[in-house]
Amino acid sequence: MNTNEELETLVKLLEEENILLKKGITEPETADRLLQISEEKRKILSKLANLEVKDLKPFKETIEKFEELNKRNSLLLFNNMDMLEETVKALIPEEYVAIYSKDGKLAQNRSIFGKKV
């Protein structure tokens, strides 16, 4: 494994992720690409996890760039999630949102069609 190449690939993936998150997750293709990027990052990080700290010292600048991009992307992702949550709250009345738990399952045994139509 070439550590420098792996780190550079990781930085490029983070830069692409940053661009996609800035545009917003408006199309299925964007969401699919973000999932692919996430999987590619996971594979690279699992390889890098096998290295000793001393092996990574020569790549300090690249790792700092990685950390900075990762922080930015995390903030963008949380902002996108907040925006989606606010949109759902605006479109769906609170009484219906409250019946679902955070993982998307029914929290209560209620239905939108619980009242007679």
N, C-alpha and C positions, 0 to 999 in steps of 0.2 A: 504494500500500500504506500502510495506517495502522499505523505501528510500534507504537503503544500498544495497539491492538486485537489485533495479532498476539501481542504479549508477554502480554497478559491471557489470551488463548486458550491460549497455551502453559502458563501457570501453572494454569489450570483443568484442562487435560489432565493435568498432573502431579499435581494434587490428586486427580483421579479415579483415576489410576494408583496412587497411594499407597493409597487406600481398597481397591482391588481386590487389591493385593499384600498388604495386612494381612489380608484375608479368606482369602487363599490361593487358589491356582489349582486349584480342586477340580472345576470344571465346564467343559465345552467352551466355553460362552458367555463365561466369564471370560477364557479364553485368546484367544478370537476378539476380544473387546473390547480386550484388551491389545495385540494385533497392530494393530488399527485405530488405537489411540492412538499407538502407535509410528510408524505411517505418517503420521499427521497431524502429529506432532511433527517428523518428518523434513522434511515439506513446509514447515512454518513456519520451521524452522531454515535450510533452503536459501534461503528468501527473505531472512531476516535476515542471512545470510552476505554478501549483496551490499552491505550498508550499511557505511559508514565508522564508525570508533570514535566520532568526534565526533557522529554521528547518534544514537548509543545513550546518550551521557552523560546526557541528561535522564531516562532510565529506569533509573538506577542501582539504586534500591530494588527495582524489579520484577525486574531481572536478578539481584540478590542473592537474592531470594526464589526465583527459578527455580533458581539454583545450589544452594540449601539443599534444596529439594524433590528435585532431581535426585540429590543425594548420598544422601538418605534412601531414595529409590526404588531406587537401585543397591544399597544395603545389603540392603533387603528382597528384592530379586531374587536376590542371591547367597545369602541365607539360605534362600529357597525352593528354589534349586538344590541347596544342601547337603542340605536335608531330603529332597528327591526322591532324591538320590544315596544317602543313608543308607537310605532305604526300599527302594530296588532292591537294595542290598547285603544287607539283612536278608531279602528275599524270594527272591533268586536266589543260589545258591552262588557263591562267589568264582571257582571254576574256569570257570564259564560266563560270568561278567562279563568276565574277563580276555581272552576271545577276541574281544571287540569293541573297536575303537579309539574315540577320543573323538568322531569324527564318525558313529558308529553302524555302521560297516562292519566286516566280519569282518577281524580282525587276523591270524588264523591260519586254516588250512584244517581247522578242527575243527567238529564238530557236537555238539549235545546228544545226538543219537542215534548217536554214534560207537561205542558199545558195543552188543553184541548184546542184544536185548530178550528 
